[in-house]
C-alpha cells in the first residue's frame, strides 16, 4: 500500500472528522479509501447505464465477433 498526501478544504476535513466521530470509519485513511471505492463503484455503474442507453439507441454490433473485427480493420 502506498501513502498519498492530498490537500483538502476545511469542510472536507470536518466531514472526515465527523465520519470518525460517528464510528463510520476508524481513521482518516479509511474514510478516504471508502470514498474512493464508492467513486469507483459509481463510475462503473455509469458505464453500465451508458451501455444500456446505447443498446436502446441501437448502437450495438451483432454477428460473429471474428467477422466484425475483420471488417473493422478494413
Residue, then its C-alpha position, 0 to 999 in steps of 0.5 A: x500500500x502506498x501513502x498519498x498526501x492530498x490537500x483538502x478544504x476545511x469542510x472536507x476535513x470536518x466531514x472526515x472528522x465527523x465520519x470518525x466521530x460517528x464510528x463510520x470509519x476508524x481513521x482518516x485513511x479509511x474514510x478516504x479509501x471508502x470514498x474512493x471505492x464508492x467513486x469507483x463503484x459509481x463510475x462503473x455503474x455509469x458505464x453500465x447505464x451508458x451501455x444500456x442507453x446505447x443498446x436502446x439507441x441501437x448502437x450495438x454490433x451483432x454477428x460473429x465477433x471474428x467477422x466484425x473485427x475483420x471488417x473493422x480493420x478494413 
